[in-house]
Amino acid sequence: MEHIEMLFRFVGGLGMFLYGMNVMADGLQKSAGNRMKHLLEFLTRNRLMGILVGAGVTAIVQSSSATTVMVVGFVNAGLMTLVQAVGVIMGANIGTTITAWLVSMSEWGAVFKPEFFAPLLIGIGAFLFLFSKKEKIKDISEILTGFGVLFVGLSFMSDSITPYREAPVFSEAFRILGSNPILGILTGLVVTAVIQSSSASVGILQTLAANGVVNWSSAVFITLGQNIGTCVTALLSSLGANRTAKRAAVIHLLFNAIGAVVFGAGMFLIFSLDRTWAASEVNSVGISVFHTVFNILNTAFLYPFGNQLVKLSGILVKDHEKKEEEAEELEDISCELPHLDMRLLESPSFALEGAVKEVVRMGEMALLHMETAFDAVRTGNQKRVDRAFKIEETMNEYEKQMAEYLAQISKGSLTEHQRLVVNDLFYTVSDIERISDHCDNIAELAEKMIQEGLSFSDMAMEGFEKITALTIDSVKAAVLARETERMAYVQQVIQIEDEIDDLEEDLRTEHIDRLARNECSAARGVFFLDMLSNIERISDHANNIVGYVADEGEE
């Protein structure tokens, strides 16, 4: 029973470690808030900036696997190029060493031991969460609670191993792993691949090391294997992605594998010359030092070869289906659905930023729909009508996919402001789809006019041109307001809305006067008035969109 109890303590400790790491990461993400959005903007800069961003994001989400999965999602969604992805992947490997340093804190001195301060952190975190109403304080409470639970879990794991410190099975196992680099690397690779976290597998190794059962040679080779094993998550994530995203995952594997081979060979040579060091015990701080030094040196070593890594990934993931993909690709932007990727949900802040970009693209498609429908009226061209109908079908599906994706984002760790933005995006998507519905109505009216051989008079067409031009300007400004959050565009839409309301009333009055003077047929009059009504409603929805942006600015 004693052995079973120790097993339960180890499993429970591992569970608390993983849970604490997850809670702490959630708190850090929410505390970072819109800073995550600015980090995404940095991704468009040079590779060195990408390394810094990759390290920073990984330190926040506490997982290089999560960061790399997000990178695969960004590449798949077209938000990032492969060249930009290389820098972020390199940085992610550096950022993941933060967890190793947290784990090794227990060996820095008595004041840093988990059993000393972890209960206090949990207590403070719980009190802050229960008795504070401020969102920022609650985020800090999550960080403190997660931090404390993480260390309690480590303490449980360490205590469960302590009775077996002198067991020969440990010393013999690590002696074999240390003398056989390939076996050591494979062990680290398999364990990390199974639990899907290099941070967790390194934490387990450090816990064993803290109990004096791990030697230097085995620790080095297992750690190198863990760096390769962390690539499995991104590789699995890329299975359903496009070829470019697959290449991003392969770049991650190449980066870690090349580093492991080069440094593994170097360390094997060093250990062969100094067998005493190889067989000596390593503590958790020593593993943190090696883990950090390896990732920094590996990044410095491969940094100049970023473009070569991209080319090599192209050789491994070939373009033999490129022509088929191009043949299947539709020419019209109206047939493109949103580039949504569940991988981005690993970091709700990044997923939200990606969702904003897709909502903006939906607005641009609505503009295309407007111009197509208006052109159908202007030219009496049935092909323009058919194209407008085609865009409407896509917009309906676009709305459905966006709503589902936003619902997933809303389940993540978000600040109150971010939740407000998510809710507003729901409404914005609905408004944009309603704009598309009105465009579809106008296209249907245009089709009926074509079938009946009707067209507007010169005066009616002149009014039509004026109000449609203003409406297009209104929707353009609304889309820009959503994209940039600038109040200048909000004011522009509000001003145009007033102009459209006045113009619509004037055009309606003028047209009724023309009907009274028999200058226009009743049939054409009905079509014209129906179009005016739809156009004015489009302007109303543009006004709704900027209203949401204005509300967010007041928060």
PyMOL commands that set and color helices and strands:
alter all, ss='L'
color gray80, all
select helices_A, chain A and resi 2-32+35-42+47-61+64-76+82-95+97-107+110-112+114-131+135-164+168-179+181-195+198-210+216-229+231-240+243-273+275-279+284-316+322-328+333-335+342-346+348-379+382-410+416-452+458-484+487-516+522-554
alter helices_A, ss='H'
color red, helices_A
deselect
rebuild
show_as cartoon
